[in-house]
Amino acid sequence: MKSLIALLALAAVTSQAVTTAPPNIVLVMADDQGWGDMAYNGHPRVRTPNFDSMAKSGIRFDQFHAAAPVCSPTRGSVMTGRTPNRYGVFSWGHPIRPQELTIAKALKTAGYRTGHFGKWHLGSVQAASPASPGACGFDEWVSAPNFFDLDPILSVKGRATEFKGDSSDVTAEVAIQFIRECARDEKPFLAVVWFGSPHSPHRALEQDAALYEGLTQAEKNFYGEITAMDRAFGRLRNELRSLDIEQDTVLWYCSDNGALPKIGSSGGRRGNKGKVYEGGLLVPALLEWPAQFQEAKVISAPCVTSDILPTVLDIADVKLEKTPPLDGVSLLPLLNGEKRSRSMPIGFWDSGTKGIGTPSDVWMRDLLEAQKKGEEPSDPLRLAADAGKIGDPVPLNKFPGHSAWLDWPWKLHRIEDKKTGDVEWELYDLSADPDESRVLFAEQPDRVPQMQEALENWLESVARSLNGEDYR
């Protein structure tokens, strides 16, 4: 913790805004929306008029990746700019380490107000938790421990509160209240708005499901949830215009992992949620900052959710002279047109560690009933009480599970059997083979050893971080 305090103190000294009014930051994320689950990406049924509008007028990322093929790890990458295995968020439900320097903590040093709204899934939403949104740097938070649906119970800074309506509408409304207050006070803000849709089970409002007559009930509910999320996003975007702050606000949207199996669309890529192939990692992503980018643009270079933190800090001119290893890079040179390719490859590593169940409906109902009695649940799992604990050291030469190294257009896969330690390798040229169907390992004898060495060096670095070396 001493190193974190030193980092924050240093940030406060070296942070300077680009202007006297640094841009506001709004980071929006869907839950389980695949790359192809957008009308603007060619989906034949789903209706997403607000996303389509932004895709037409703003910046569209066509090769944007989640840092992991499931939710919690990717959300951790947004918070830290780091691949999630570095701090133990291996799969869904694993809490973030409080030792991590988050985007909220960093922006607070530059005078930003910070708020989190919607799905958290990086720990607890009880006030006493070391891994709550508040502990991670958010001044205001209305959050759920996991995905949530109609008429949700959310935690308002630790107080269980009942809400009415579609989950996306509720999330947008509480975020808008925060944004209005910041605009009134003329304070720059970070609003992290994480929808709980379209995670299963899908429960659309009747009015949204009715748009999809002739389809199965499952399709009506799934597409209806996406359309409701699109409506909520449109409300959020329009509110920035109503408040006359859209010019100086960075609005950034993406999903947390690739397409759901069966009902979701990967846009034809191999795999789906839970897989390190493109279908599990490639997600829709959009950005606008009207004051800086007046013309529509398509970014075709590969990007990743770990890029969000360094890009935002670059935009806000927050300089941290000493940081833990980051896996993301600032995308500002790409956005400005100064560069056409990213400055370093992207690593992925799904270790195969099982997720931790975090049933939001049950936990929030229990919290509500307990607080009505003047009590507070003290279950260590619900509190994420051990979030900062660093376990036994992992080896620096064994990397079980499925990892990959994306050095465009080449993507190298490393698949290590947990039991035997046997390793299989696959190499694909994504520019010619976006669905990863033709293994080119044997055809690239000069390229493969270099990529193998780079990937394993990166995996060793990740293992060192997991062992706590970044905090010493």
N, C-alpha and C positions, 0 to 999 in steps of 0.2 A: 504493500500500500504506500510505502514511503516513495517509491519510484513514481507512482501515479500522481501523488501530491506534487512532486517536483515537476512532472510534466505539465500539470495544470497551471502551476505557478509560472512556468516558462512560457506557456501559451498566452497567459494574460499579459505578459510583458511584450511579446512579439506579435500579437494579433493586431492587424490594422485593416480596416474596411477599405474597399475600393473607393467608395465615396463616403460622404457624411451620412448617407442612408444606404447601408448595405442591403443587398437583396434578401427578400424573404425566401424561405425554402419550404416547399410542400412536397413530401415524399409519400406517394400513394402506392399501395400494393394489393394485388388480388391474391386469393387463396385457391390455388389449383387451376388457374386458367392457362391452358396450353397456347402455344404460338398460333395455332390455327383457329382458336376460339374467338375470333374477331371477324366482323364483316369485312373490314379493310384488308385483312389477310386472305380473303377469298372464301370464307365460310358461306355455304349456300343458304343457311337458314337463320342463324343468330342475328339479332338486330342490335347494333351498337352505334347509334347515330352520333353520340357525343365523342366516343373514341375515334370514330371515322373522321369527324370534323377536325379533331386535333391532329390526326395522322396526315390530313390534307394540308393543314396550315402550319404545323410545327415541325419538330424534328422526329423522324421515325427511325428507330434502330431495327435493322433487319437481321442482325446477328448478335442479339443480346441474350446472355446466358445467366441463369441462376447459378450461384456458387455451389449449390448442392441440388440433388434431385428430389429433396423433400423440404418441408417448410421451415422448421426451427433453425437449421443450419444456415439457410439462405438469409433469414431475418438477422441472424447474428452477423453475417457478412456485411449487411447494410449498416449495422451499428458500429462496426469496427474497421471495415476496410480489409479484413483478414479472412482467410479461408477458415471455416468453422472448426476443423479438427485442432487448430492451434490452441483453442481454449475449451475443448471438451464438449462442444455442441455437435455430437456425432450424428444425431438423428432427432426425430420429433420428440419434444418434451424435455430434452436435456437443457438445463439452465445455463445461462451465460455466466462467466466468472465475473464477480464484481471488480476484480483487478483490472479489467479491460478499460481502455480509454475509448469511450463511445462518442459518436457524432454529437449527441446532445451535450455531453460534458465539454467537448471541445468548443462548440458554438456558444455555450454559456460564457466562456472566457472573453468572447467578443461582444457581449451584451445582448445576445439573443434570448428571448423567452422561448421555452421549449414545451411541446405538448405531444403526448401520444394518445391515439384514439383508435379503438378497435382491438383486433387480435394481437396479443403480446406473444405468448408461446415461447418465451425465453426465460421462464421462471414463474414466480408467483405474482398475483396482483393484490396480495395482502400487504398492508403498510409496513409490517415488521420484517418483511423478507429482504435478504441481501440482494435478491435478483428481481426486484420489482421495477416497474418503469421509473418510479421515483428514485430508487437507488442507482439507476443507470443514467440519471441526469435530467429527467423530465420534471419541469415545474408543475405541470398539470397533466392529469391522465384519467381517461375514462376507458377502461381496458378489460379484456377478458383473457383468462389463462389459455384459451384455445379458440377454435372456430365457434361461432354462435349463430343462431338463426332467428326466426320470428320472435318478437316480444322478449328480447334478451334481458338478463340480469347482468349488469356491468359494474365494475369496481370504480367508483369515483374517489380516487386517491385513497383507496383502501376500504371505502364504504360501499357495501353492496346496494345497488339501486336498480329498481325495475324500470324498464323502458317499453314503449309500445311501438310496433311497426316492423317493417322489413329491416333486417340487420344492416344492410348497406345505407338505407335512409337514416337510420339512427346514428350510424358512425359518421356520416357526412354532417348531420345536424350538430353533434357535439363538437366536431372540429370547426364548423363555421362559427359557433359561439366563441370559441377561443380566438379565431382569426379576427372576428369583429372587435373583440376587446383589445387585441394587439394593435389593430389599425387605428382604433380610437385613441390609444395612448401613443401612437406613432413610434412603436417599438418593433424592431426587426424580430422575426419569429421563425422557428422551426416547427412545423406541424407534420408529424408522422401519422399517416392515416392508413391503417391496415384493415381492409375489409375481411369479413369472415366468409365471403362467397368467392367462387361457387363450390366450396367444399361440400362433400356429401355428409349427411343425407340432404337432398335438395328439396327445399320447401318454398316454392315461389308463392307470392300473393296471387289470388285468383286473376286479378287484372293483368298481371304479367304473364301468367301461364296461358291466358286466353288469346294472347298474340300468336300462339303456335298451334292453332286448331289443325287437326288432322294428323298430328304426331302422337307418339306414345306418351303416357303420363310422365314417364321418366324424362323424356326429352322436353316436355313442356316445363317441368320443374327446373331442369338444368339450364335451359336457354332462358327461362323466365328469371332465374337468379342473376344471370349475366346481364340481362336487360335492366334489371333493377339496379345492379351495380353501375351500369352505364348511366342510368338516370341520376344516381347519387353523385357520380363523378361529374356529370354535367352541372348539377347544382353547385358543387364545390367550385368548379371552374367559373361559372357565371357569377358567383359571389365575389370572386376576386375582381371581376369587372364592375360589379355594383359598388364595391368599395373603392374603386379607382386605384387599385394597387397591382393590377395584373402586369403592368409594364415592368415593375421592379420585383416580380415574384418568379422564382424558378419552380415550375410545376413538373414533377417527374413521376411517371407511372410505369409499373412493371408487375409481373407476377412472381410468385415465390418458387415455382418449379414448373416442369413441363406438364403435358396433358394427362388427364385422368385416363386410365384404360377404358376401352369400350366406348364410352360416351364422349370423351374429349377428343380434340383434334391436335395432332402434332404437326399438321401441314405436310404429312407424308414422311416425316423423319422416323428413324428407327427408335423403338422403345417408347416409354411413357414415364409418368411419375415413378420415382424410385430407381431409375436406370441412368447410368452415366453416359449413355448414348444421347444423341442430339434431341430425340423426342422427350427425354426426361429433363433436359437442361435449357433448351431454347425456349424463350418466353417473349410475349409481346412487350414492347417498351416504347414510350413516347416522352418527349420533353418539349417544354416551351419556356422561353424567357424573352418576351417581346422587345424589351429595351435593347437587347443585344442581338437577337436573331429575328430579323423581320421577314425573311424569306424561308419557305419550306425547304427541308433538306432531308436526305436519306443517308444514314450512316451505315455503311456496309461492312466496316471493319468489326471484328469480334470484340464484344464488350462483356462485362460481368458485373453482378451486383456488388462485388467488392470494390468496384470503381466508384461507387456513389460517394463514399466518405472522402477520398482524396479529391474528387472533383468538386464537391461542395466546399471543402476547406479552401481549395484554390479559388473558387468563385468568391467566397467571403474574405479571401486574403488572410486566412488564419494560418500562421506558420508555426509549426512545431519542430524545433531544431533537433529534438531527439524523440524518436518514435519507435515502438516495437516494429518488427518486420511487417510490412504491408504487402498484400498480394494484389491489391488494386492499384490502378494508376489514374491520374487526372485525365479526364477525357476532354478538357478544355481545348487543347490543341486540335483535336478532331472536330469539336463543335465549331471552333473558329475557322476551320479550313486550313490551319497551318500545317497539319499533317493528315495523311490518308491511311495510316496504319498505326496500331498501338505500339507502345514502346517496349513491351515485354510479353512473353507467352502467358497463358492462363493454365493453372493447375487445378485439378479436381481430385478429390479422394473420398470415396464412400467406403468406410472401413467395415461396413456390415454390422456395426453395433446396433442392437435392437433399440427401438424407441421406447419412451416412457409414457404410459397412459396419463392424460390430463383432461378428464371429462369436464368441460367447462360448465355445462348445464347443471350437473350434479354438484360440483364444487361451489358454484355461485349460489345455488339454492341453499346449500348447507351454510354458507357464509351469511346469507341474508337471514336465515332463521336464527343462527347463533347470535348475530348482532342485535336482533330484536330482543334477545334475552340479556343483552349486555355482555355477551361472551365473544371470544375470538378463537377460532380453531387453531390448534398448535401442532397439528400433524406436520412432522418435518418434511414429508414429501410435498405437501401443499404449500409449505413455506419456502421450499427450495433451500432449506437451511444449510445444506452442505455445498452450496453453489461455488464457493471459493476454494474448496478442498482440491488439492493436487494429489492424485493417486500415485501408486508405485510407478517408477520410471518405465516407459516403454522402450524397447530396443530401437537402435538407430539404424538397423540393417534389415529389418523385417517390416513390411508394410501391407498387412492383410487387407483383402477386399479389392475393390475396383477403383483404380486411379487412372487419370488421363492427363495428357499434356497437349494443349492446343496452341500450336505455333503455325498460324494460318499460312497456307490452307491445310497443313498437315495436322492430324490428330492421332496421337499414339496412345493406345490403351495398355495398361498393365493390370493383369488380373491374377492375384495371388491367393491360392487356396489356404484358408486359415489352418486347416489340419495338417496338410502335407508340406506347406511352404512352396509348392510348385508354382511357377510363374508362367503365364501365357501372355503373349504380346500380339497386338493387332495395330495396323497402321492404315489410315484412310486419308484420301485427298478429298476434303469436303467441297472444294470448288467444283470438282467433277462428279463427286459421289456424296451428295448431302445426306443420303439415307444410310450411309456407312454399310454398304453391302459388298464391296470388293476390297478384300484384304491385300495390301500392297507391301507387306513386311519384307518378303523375299526380293521384291523388285527394287528396293531402295537400300542397298548394302552400305552406302556411304552416309546416308541421312540417319538411319536407325540408331547407330551407336551414339551419335551426338545427342539425339533426343532422349535416348535411354538414360544417359548420364545426367542430362539436365533435369529430367523428371525425378530420378532417384536422389539427386542433390536437394531438390525442392522438398521431397518427402522427408528427408532427414531433417531439414530445417523446420518443417511442420512438427515433427516428433520432438525436436528440442523445445519448441514453444510449448507443446503439450506437457512436457516435463517441468515446465515452470521457469525455464532459463530467461524468458523475457522480463520476468518480474524481479530479477536479482540486481 
